[in-house]
Amino acid sequence: MRVKLILPALTEATSPFFRPIKYSLFPPLGLATLAGYLPADAEVSLVDEHVERLRLDDDPVPDLVVIQAYITSARRSYAIADHYRARGAYVVLGGLHVTALPDEAAAHADTVFLGPGEDTWPAFLADLRRGAPAARYVSTARTLTGLPPVRRDLIARHRYLVPNSIVVSRGCPHHCDFCYKDAFFAGGKSFYTQAVDAALAEIDRLPGRHLYFLDDHLFGNRRFATALFDGMRGMGRLWQAAGTVDTVLAPGLLELAVSAGLRSLFVGFETVNDGNLAATRKRQNIGRDYAAVVRRLHDNGVMVNGSFVFGLDDDGPDVFDRTVDWAVRHGVETATFHILTPYPGTALYDRMARQDRLLHRDWDRYDTRQVVYRPRRLTERQLADGYRRAYRDFYRWSSIWRGAATKDTTRGRLRHLAYAGGWKKFEPVWHTAIRAGQVLHARPLLEAVLTGFGEHRTETLATSQRPTRSGTAPATTAHYYRPVDTQPVRPVDT
């Protein structure tokens, strides 16, 4: 059996504002995970259209074509699917967008998958072998027990800055109105983890030092996270991840993560207007001191990548300058800004549709960079212009220097400059490295910067305080690469 796994390019990755480095960060782990279930004699290829050209003239034609669709790659995904179906291949579609709008996707595929695929993908392969695959598979059983190793041999490591990306859980324990992963995990557990021993074994298989956990919320199950971090001590790893403000403020867990190698954390601050939090069910942020979150991370030597959303109903014209000033003043190293986007399948989308506030349903433009709805206290032009101005102002050299000046040491200031400046100010260098297929060689520089952030002012947990690892944490309770849906939507920075 010949199998072709395809990650079509997001529309924004082909726009005039395309930043190649952003789309050369992480390989498509979801598709590589699916490949682990295929029979040993299958001829398998994996193509990520963000980093390589997709050939459509295969000879012979693949027997099975698997396509992972996001909202802004939906049109491209459907075109590829239609092409291969016309050539006689069996085509399946899955991913966030397919789960949100399965009838739309079903018009372009022989089979569609709704939700994560740990249970449905093996069932489909069994049905396919006996010649009776279903038109639709809906996930209900949620477990990572028995998950096969990710087929990393299919990944062209040299094309990615962070080939050692990894996911050890699925989903998130929180249910924010604007997050369209709620629909993806409907019908079963929305947050669950691997066994700790299985996660540590996968980490052991990865070469080099640097890791990036793409989990939506690596800290979401404290028992699991504690055992994982304890097991990672002594591995000599440097790693980055995502967490929430409440887990940063929780005593003990951050220190344990730092002792295991955490050096950078993506934090969803989302808004500087408290009134927006309750309205969007961002309850984990309500009443939290954001300044204390940044201070606590910096005191432990952890770099901050703050995420902010513009256009929530309590946002007025001053929100852009206030947000940028707050982030710069507190020394946030990098920031990711978004225009609020009501994805289909979310509570936000349903509310906007009821209120007749959606401007259109052109999914190509639902990329968090364009205004696709009517804001409450801003005009559409104010929102679009303010978003662009926020990026420009945050990444001005004057802002980068100002943020660096908040650090206590010369070394800390230099590392702030190196990371924030290097990420945004050296585009020609990144372009050259990517075109030459040499982006992987920039990893030692990334590791050097992250190592510098390991100098922290507060003491980490003493050896006598280390929690005891009891073998395996239960794979119960907490995303991110769910089979038939796993390219990171969250960048290191946009």
Summary of the structure (lengths in Angstrom):
residues: 494
radius of gyration: 21.9
end to end distance: 38.7
largest distance: 66.0
contacts: 1702
relative contact order: 0.15
helix: 40%
strand: 15%
